[in-house]
Amino acid sequence: MKRKALKLLRFIFFAIGIFIIYFIGQKTGWDKTFNALMSINIYQILFITLLPITWILLHSGGWALLFDERKIFNFKHILGAQISSMALSELLPLGQAGGEPYRIYFVRKYYPREKSPNIIASVILYNTIHTVATIIIIFIGFITLISNISVNQKKKYAFLIAICLGALMLFLFIQKQKKGFMGPLFEFLSKIKLFRNFAQKKKEKAYIVDEKLTTFYRKHRPSFYISLFIILIAKLIGVIEIYAIMSFISQPLGFEDSLILFSATSLVQILFFFFPSQVGASEGSIVYMAKALGQSTAGGMALAIIRRARLIVWTLIGWIIAHFFGPKLHDFK
């Protein structure tokens, strides 16, 4: 029953997203958007399609640094998990949170089960660092925005307070991570009837994961900051993608404005995580921000369509990798 309800919700949000895209396209003018799209040549299409290889490699490298016993883990398994879990995340209503368990199972398929706590700890650390990097990008984007565009004082302070609260919560979470939080969490869950059986089965493993996390912070703390730097570089390549696409469609956008646009899409990914692949929400935010930055709505729509097409290509690649190299049904037991 719950699965059917989730499928129904996913369909509803997806339908809403498609309607939003159609509405924006109608208001913008599909002919103008099509003319902007037709200005791109085959070499530029190849550049846009292949550019994600750089940030995928950087994300995978940043994640690889977070394994406690990193020498025993093959980079190709980490890379495969990165691509396929990103693809899965695009199709699930919970976004990245939905693809993270798959990331664990993908890597675990190739190693003994006793390595599971190491893999789980690395994924927790990776998601923590990814969140830190996202908050930094959103904050820099907002500071750049208010430096270039007049923003209502109340909105400015409300956003800054929200960012500071988010950063504070993340800081407290990291401090808790350093001391171990999985064990106590499963102790708490074991007292709730609904989760009791599951929590009691996994409680021992949760304490081993805590041990891996505390060991990482004690022995490999510099790796945390190196990984953060690498993932920040990966995100900045996303800014370069926007800069390049707008140049290709003859609607040049400065690097600062490209950063603002990218940070806006990052914020939308957080706020509209329940939309599968943020369909509609992403396109709407790009068109709105492009107009606010002085670009045509047709140019914004063209940018959104090109990024969506690139995403579809890499989602298909991820699903192919998952099909041939990912975990099978018996691996999830």
N, C-alpha and C positions, 0 to 999 in steps of 0.2 A: 504493500500500500504506500509506504514512504517513497519507494523507488518510483512508483507511478506519479506520485505528487511532484517529485523532483523533476521528472521528465516533462510533466505538464508545465511547471514553472519555467523550465529551460526553454520550452517551445514558446511560451507567452513572451518572455523577455527577448527572445530572438526575433519574434514577429514584431514586437515593438521597435526593436533596433532597425529592422528592415524598413518599417514604415517611416522612421526618422530619416533614414538615408534617402528614401523616395521623396519625402516632403522637402528636404533640403535641396535635393537635385532639381525638383520642380521649381522651387523658389529661385534657385541660382540660375537655372537654365542649362539643361543637359547639353545643348548645342555648344555653349560657351565652354563647358567643362570638357566636352569631346575635342574641341579645337585645341585646348591646352594640352590634352593627352597626346594628340597627334603630332605635337612638336618634338616629341622624344624619339631619338633614333635607336637602332638596335644595340649599339655599343653602350649607350647610356642605360638601356634596359638591363644589359648584362652586368654593368657596374652596380646597379641597384640590387639586382638579384644576388650577386656574389658578395657584396659588402658585409652581410650578416656573418659570413665565415669568420671575419675578424673578431666581432664581439662574442661569437659563440666560443671561439678558441680562448679568448681572454676570460670569459666566465668559467669555462672548464678549468683553465689554469688556476684561477683564483680559488675554485672549489678544491682542486687537487692539493693545494697547500694546507688544507684544513684537516687532512687525514692524519691521525696520530701515528700510524704505521704506514706512511705514504709510499715507502719503497716497494711494498708488496702489491700495491694497486696499480694496474695498467691504465695509462692515460686514455687509451682507446675506449675502455669501458666507461670511464668518466665522461668522455666526449659523447658517446652513444646515449648515455643516460641524460645528458644535458639537452641534446637535440630532441629526443623522443618525449621527455617530460615537458619540454616547452610546447611541443605540439599538442600533447594531451591537455595541458593547462588551457590552451586556447578554446577547447571544445567543452570544457566543464564549467558549470555555473559558478563554482567557487574560485575560478581562475588558477593562479599559481598554487594556492593551497591544495587544490585538487590534484595537481600533478606531482607534488612532492613525495607522497608515499610510493608512487610508481618509480621515481628516481632511485629510491632506496632499494626496491625489489630488482630493478634493472642491474645495479652493481652487485647486489648480493647473489644474483644468479651465478656469477663467475667465481665466487669465493666460498669457503666453508662458513657454515651458519654462525660459528663463534665470532666471526668478524662483523656480524650485524651491528653490535653496539658502536663499533668504530664508524661504520657507514652512517648510522642514524645520527651520531654526534656531529659528523662532518656536514650533514644536511641541515641540522639545526644551526650550526655556525654559519653555513653559507647563507641561509635565509636571514639570519641576524645581520650579517654584513651587507647583504643585498638591500635590506630595509634601511640600514644606515646610509648607504650610498644613494638610495632613492630620496630620502629626506634631505640630504645635502644638495642634491640636484634641484629638488623642488624649492628649497630655501634660496639657493643662488638664483634660480629663475625668477622667483618673486622679487628679490632685491633688484635684479636687473629690470624687471617690469616697472616697479615703482620709481626707478631712476629715470625711465624713459617716458612713462605715461602717468598722467594725473589719476590717482586712485583715491576714492573716498576714505577719509581718515578712519572712520569706524570699521570699514572693511579691512583696511590695512592692519589695524591693531587686532582685529578678530582673527585674521589669518596668522599674524605673528604669534599670538597667544596659542592658537591651535598647533602651530609648528613647535613651539617651545614645550607644550604639554606632551606632544608626541615624542619629542626628543628626550624629555625627562622620563617618560614611561619606558622608552627603549633603553635608556641608561640604567634604570633600576632593574630591568629584565636582564641586562648583561651582567650586572653585579650579582644577581641571583644565579645566573648561569655558572659563574665562576665558583660558586659554593655548591652547586648541584640543585636542580629543581625537579627533575623527572621523578626521582624516588618519592619525595614528599607529595608530588601531584598524584601519583598512582596510589599512595597510601590514602589520600583523601578520596579518590574515586572508588576505592575498595569499600568505603563506608556507605556508598550510595548503591541502593539495591539494583538499579538499572545497569550500572557498570561493574558491579562487584566481581562477577566471574572473570570478565575480561581483565580487569585491573589486577586481580590476584595472580592470574597466569603470567602477566607481563611485568609484575612488580620487580622481580629479581633482575630482569634485563634492564629495567629503567634505572636501577642503581648502578649497573655496569656502565650505562650510557653517561650517567653523572660522573662516574670515575674518569671516563674518557674526556669529558668536557673540562673537568678540573685539571686533569693532566695536561691538556692542550694549553690552557691559560697559564699553567705553571712553567711548562717547558718550551712552548712554541708561541709565546705572546707576539713576537715580531711578525710572525706569519699572518696574524690577524690584520695588522696594519698594511702589510704588503698586499694581502688579498683585497682589502678595501680599496687600495690605490689602483689595483688592476681592474676591479669591477667599475670604479669610477671612470677609468679610461674607456672601458667598454661602453659605458653609457654616453660618454662624450662622442663616440663614433656614431651613436644614434642622432646626435645633434648635427654631425657632418652629413648624415643621410638627408635630413630635412633641408640643410643648406644646399646640397647638391641637386636634389629634386626640384627645388624652386628655381634654381639656376637653369636646369634643363628645360623647364616649361616657360622660360623667358619671363619669370616673375621673381627676380633676384631678391633674396632676403639676407640681411646681415647675419653674422654669426651670433650676435647677442639676441636678435629676434628669433633666430632658430633655436637658441637655448630656451627662450621663454616658451616657445611652442612645444618643445620636447618636454619641458617640466610640466606644462599643462596636461599633456597626454599621460605623463606619469601619475599625476594627481587623479586623473579620470580613471586610470586602472585601479587605483585604491578605492575610490568612491563608488565605482560601478562594477565591483568585482563579481556581482551576481549576474551581470550580463555576459552570456557566452562570448568570449573574445572581445568584449566591450563593443559589440556591433551596434552602430548607431550613436552610442555615447562618444566613442573615439572620433568618429567623423564629424559629429556636431561640434565637439570642442575644438577640433582643428579649424573648421570653417569659421567659427566664432572668433577664435584667437587670430586667425589670418586677417579677418576683417578689422579687428581691433588694432592690428599692427600696420594697417594701411594697405593690405593686399586685397585683390578682388576675391569675392566669394567663390568664383569659378576656379581660381587658382588654388584656394584652400580645399575645395572639393576634389580637384585633380590630385593634389598632394595626398589627401585621405584615401582615394581610390588606389593610387600607386602603392602606398604603404600597405593597404589591405591586400592587394594582389601579391606583393612580396611575401606577406605573412601567410597567405594561402599556399604558396609554393613551398615554403619551409615547413609548414604544417604537414603537407603531403610527404615531404622528405622524412620528417620525424616519424610519421605513421609507418612508412616503409621500413625504416630502421627498427622501429618497435616490433613490426611483424616478423622480420627475419632474425633479429638479434636480441629482442627483448624477452622478458620473462613470460612463460606460458602459465596456464591456469594452475598447474600443480606447484609452481614456484611461489604462489601467494599463500600457501598453507603454512 
